[in-house]
Amino acid sequence: MYLKQLIINNYKNLEQVKTDFTRGINCFVGYNGAGKTNLLSAIYYLSACKDYFNLPDSQNILNDNDFFIIDGHFSKQDSESERVYCGVQRDRGKTMSLNGKDYQRLSDHIGYIPLVMITPSDTMVIHTGSEDRRRMLNFMISQFDRSYLNMVIQYNKVIENRNKALKGMRETRQTDELTLEMYDVQLIKYGTAIHKTRKTFMENFIDIFQRYYTLISGNNEKVGLQYNSQLNNGEFETMLKQARTADLTSGYTTVGIHKDDLEFTIDTRAVKKSASQGQQKTFIIAIKLAYYDYSASKTEIKPLLLLDDIFDKLDSIRVSKIVALVSADHFGQIFITDANKVRMENILKDINSDYKIFSVTCGEVQLQYETSTIEK
C-alpha cells in the first residue's frame, strides 16, 4: 500500500499543497517551522482520524479560515485508487470518508490505512504517566485488531458510568449494589478480553523489539518491555469484589485494566532514570520499527512509515543503520523529514531505492530531486 497523491487546504501552515509521491522514500527538507512535520501529521490524520499531537481539530485550521481539507489517494494491494478524505469545518465538526462514503463512526476507519509514525516527542512516553503508555499500546493493537478497539471504547464507557455512580453513592452515603453488579459484569467481560489481548501481544512483541534495538544500537544491551497489570495476579471478578469498599470510599474504580502500564528497562535499569538521550531515542525507535514488523506480519500489508526529524541526538552510525534498515525491501513507502538537506542527500545517494526530495519553505512544497532504481 502506498500514498500516491496528497492534497491539503488550510491545514496548519499549509495553505495549498498538491504533491505526488514515490513508492519508495519521500524526504521533506527545510528549516524548522517550515511545515515539514505538518505534512506528516496530515498523512497521519488520514489513518488515525486525528492530529498526531492530539490538538483539537479546530486548532489545526490555518489562521481565520473556516475549514481544512486533507485528501489522500492511495493504492492498496495493487487495487485501483482509493480516496480517503478528511474535512473539518470550524464549529461544525469533522467528516471522514472512504471513496466518497462518509463514516458514521470514526473507529470504523482505524486500521484501514496502517501507519507508523516516529517523532522526537515520542520519548516523552518514557517519562509521562501510564495513560500515555496505554494509549500507545491501544493504538498499536487496534491497527490490526478492530474488535480490540471497540472493546476499549466500551470498557472506558463503563468505567466512566461506574465512577459517576460511585461518586454519587459516596456523596449520598447510600450503596446501590444492583447498579454496581451491573457495571461489574460489563467490566469483567471487556476487561478480561482486553487483558488477554494485551498480554498475548506483548509476549509475541518483545523478541522483535530486542532484535531491532540491537540492530540499531550495535551493542548487546538487554532491553526490557514488561506489561504490568493487576489482572496478571488474579481474576478480575475477585479483585472487584475485594475493592468494593475502597471504590465506595474513593468514589472511583481502583482496579482494572485502566491501571495497566508498560515498564521500560535497559540491563534491568529503568530507562527514564539511567538511559542517555540517545539510548532513549533508540529505545522508542526500536519499539516503533518492531511494531511495523508485527503489524505487517498480521495484516500482510506494509504500513506507511513516517520518520519526523528522528536523527537529532543520534550518532552518524545509528542514523545510517536506521536508513539502511527502513530502505530494505521489507519496508514499504517511507516519509522522512530533516532540517539537514546535505545529510539526507549523502545518505540517500547510497540507497538502492526510489526516492524524492521535497523542499519545504513557509508551508510551500516543491520537488527538488527524484531518482529511480532503474537509473542506478
N, C-alpha and C positions, 0 to 999 in steps of 0.2 A: 504493500500500500504506500502511496506517496501523494503529497500535495502538489498538484500541477500549477495552480494559479491562486493567488490571494488578492482580494480586492478589499480595501479599507476606506471608510469615510468617517472623519471626525472622531477617531479613536485616540484618546490621549493627545499626543502632539502630532499624530499622523492624519493630516487633513485629507489627502487623496493619494492612495497608493494602489497600483495595479502591477503585479510582478509575477513572472513565470519562473518556475524553479526546475532544477535538475533532479533526477532520481538519486543522485549521489550526495555530495556535500555542498551546502549553501552557506556562505560566510557573509556576515554583515560587519563591516569595519567602519569606525568613526569615533569621534571624541565622545567622552562621557556626556550623557544628557542629549545626545543627538536623536535618540529614538530606537536604538538597536534592541534594547530589552522589550520595548513596547511591541515590536514586531513579533517577538517570540510569545509575548503574553497574548497577542491577538490570535496566534495559532493555537495556543493553549485553550482559549475561550471556545474554539470550535470542537474541542474534545471534552472539556470539563464543564462547559456552560457557565463559566465564571472566570474572573480575573485570577491569575496565579497568586497574587499577593493579597487576595481577599478584600479588595476595595469594593465598596458598593457600586453597582452598575452605573448609577448616575454620575459618580465622580470620575468615570472614565470618558465622559463626553468632552470633546475639545471645546474649551472656552465657553461661550454663551450659546452654542448650538443646541438644538432641540433633540438631537439623536446621534447615535453612532451605528455604523453597519460594518460587520465583518462577514465576508463572503468567500468561502473556500471551495475549490473544485478539486476533487480527489479522484485518483484511480485506485480501486481496491481489488486486489487479486485479478488484475487484468480485465476488470469489468469496464463498462462504459463509465463516463464521468459521473461522479456523484457529487451533489452540491449540498454543503452544509451552510446554513445561513443563521446569523445571529444579529438581531436588531434590537436596540434599546432606545426607547423614547422617554425623554425626561417626564417624570410623573405619570407615565403610562405603563411602565414595566417592560418586560423582555419577551421577545419572540425567538424561539429556536425552531428551525425546520430542517427536514431532510428531503431533498428532491421536491421541494415545494409544499410538503405536508407538514403542518405545524405539530409540534409535540404538545400533548396535553399535560404530560408530566416530564420535567427535565431529566429525572432519574432514568427514564427510558432510553435516553441517548448515551448515558455513561457507558463506556466500553466499546462503543461503535467505532470511534476513532482512537485506537490505543496510542498512548503518548507517554513519554518520559521526559521530564524537564529538570535540569540541574542548574542552580543559581548560587551565587556567593552567599545569599541569605539562608540557604538550606542548612548550614552548620548551626544556625540558631536552635534547631530542633534538639541539639545535644544539650543545650543549656536551659531551655524553657520548660514549661510544665508538661505533665504526662498527656494532657489533652492534645497537644501538637503531635506527639509521637503516635497516639491513637489515630489521629486524623491521617497521618502519613500511611499507617498500616491499613486503614479503611480504604484509602484511595487506591493503594496497590492491589488489594484483593478485589475490589469492586470493578477494576478494569477488565477482569476476565470472569467474574462471578456476579452476575446481576442479581441473583437471589440473595446474595450476601448483603448487598447494598440495601435492598428492600427490608431485610431483617434488621439492619442497623437503624434504618429510619423508623421502623415500628417500635423497636426497643426504646429508642430515645423519646418517642411519643408517650410510651407507657411510663417511663421514668419521670417525665415532666408532670404527667397527671397524678402519679403516685406521690410525688413530692408536694404537689399542691394539696392533696388530701391529707398528707401527714402534717403539713403546716397548719391546716385548718383544725385538725384534731388536737394539735399542741395548744393552739390558741383557745379552743373551747373546752379543752381537757375532757373530751369525750372520744372514745375509741370506737371506730366502725370496723369491726373485724371482717364483716362480709365484703366491704369495699376493698380492704387490703388483700383479702384472699383472692378476689377477682383480679387485681393487678398482679399479684404474685404468680398466678397461673400463667399469665402472659409473659411476665419477665422470665420465668423458668423456660418457657417454650423458646423464646427468641434468644435469651442469654446463653443457654446451653449450646444451641446450634452455632452461635457466633463464636463462642469459646472453642468449640471443636474445629471450626474452620480456621481460626487464627492459629491454633496450636499446630495443626497439620501443615499450614503454610510455612510457619517458622521452622518446623523440623526439616522441611524439604529445601528451605531457602538458605540456611546457614552455611552449608558447604560451598554453594555457588558464590556467596558473598566473600568467604575466606579466599577462594581462588582469585576473584577479581582484585581483592585488596593486595594479595601477594604479587599479582601481575603488575599492578600499578606501582607499588612501593619498592618492589625488587628485594624485599627482605623477608625474614622468617618470623616476623611478629605474629603472635596468635591473637586474632581479634575475636571478640565475643559479641553476640547479639541475642540476648536472652529475653524470652517472653515471660513476664511476671503477671500472674493473675490469681486472684483469690480462689477462682474455681479450679486452679491446679491442685488445691489441697482438700477438696471435698465436694459434696453435692450442693448445688445452688439452693435447692429447696430447704435443706437443713440449715444453711447459712442464713437464709431469710428469716426462718423461724427464730434462730438464735439471736438475730439482730433486731427483732421486733421492738424490744424495749428501747434500744439505742436509737432506732429510727424515729420512734414517737417522741423521744426526748429532744433529739436534734432537729426534727422537722424535715428530714430528707433521708433518702435511701443510702445506707452506709456500706452496703456490699453489692457486688455485681461486676459485670464486665466493663462498666463505665469507669471503673477504677484501674483497669489494666494499664500496663506500662511496658516499655522496652528498655532494657539495660545495655548500655554500650561500654565495652571494655577493650583494652589492648594489653595483652600479657597480664590479665586478671585485674588491671588497674582501671579505674573509671576514666573514660575518655575526657569528660569535661574537666577533670582535675589534673590529669597528668600528661595529656597529649598536646603536642605543639599545634600551631595553626595549620601547618602543612599536613600533619597526621589527621587532624580533624576533617580537613577538606578531603583528603584521600579516603577517609572512612565513609563519608557521605556519598562521594562519587562511586565508591565500590558498591554501596547499597543500591544506588540508582541503576548502575550497569548490571548488577546481578538481577535486579528486578526486571530490567529489559529482557534479559535472558529467560527468566522464568515465565514472563508474560508471553513471549514469542513461542515458547515450547507448549504453553497451554492453549493458545488460540490459533497457532500456526499462521499468525500474521505478525510481521515485523512492525513494532510501534515506530512512530516518529521519535527521533531523539533530538532534544533541544538543549544545547550547551551554552549557557549565558555567562560569558566573562569568567569562566572557571579556572583560567590558567594563572591568575594572580596568586601569589604566595606559594606557587609550586615551582620546583626547580625544572630546568630545561629537560632533564632526563624523564621526569614524570610526565611533563607535557607531551613529549614525543611518544611515550608509551601509550598515553590516552588516545592521541590522534591515530596512532597505528592500530590500536585496538578497534576503535569505532569505525575506521575506514575499511576494515576487513569485510568480506562478503557476508559474514554472519549478521552484520547490522544492515539496516535499510537506509532510508533517507535521513539526513542529518542537517541540522541548522546550528551554526556556531556564531557567536558574537565575540568580538575582541577589539580593543582600542588600539592594538598594535598591528598595523597593517603589514609591516615588514615581517614580523614574526609569523603571521599566518601565511604569507606568500612563501616564505622559506620552508615552512612545514609542508604545505600542500604540493610544492613542486616535486616532492619525492613520493607522493601518494599515488598509488595506482587506482585512481577513482575519478569519475567525472566530478567537476566542481565548478561553482560560480562564486565570484567575489562581488559583493554589492557595497557601494559606498553610501553611508547614511549621514546626511547633513541636515540639521534642523527639521527633521521629520520627512525629508525627501529621500527617496531611494533610487539609486541609479546603478545599473550593471556596469562594472568596471572591467571584468575579465571572466572568460569562461574557457574551459578546456574539456576534452573528451578523451577517454582511454583509447579511442580509435586513433587519436593524433600521436600517441606515445609509442 
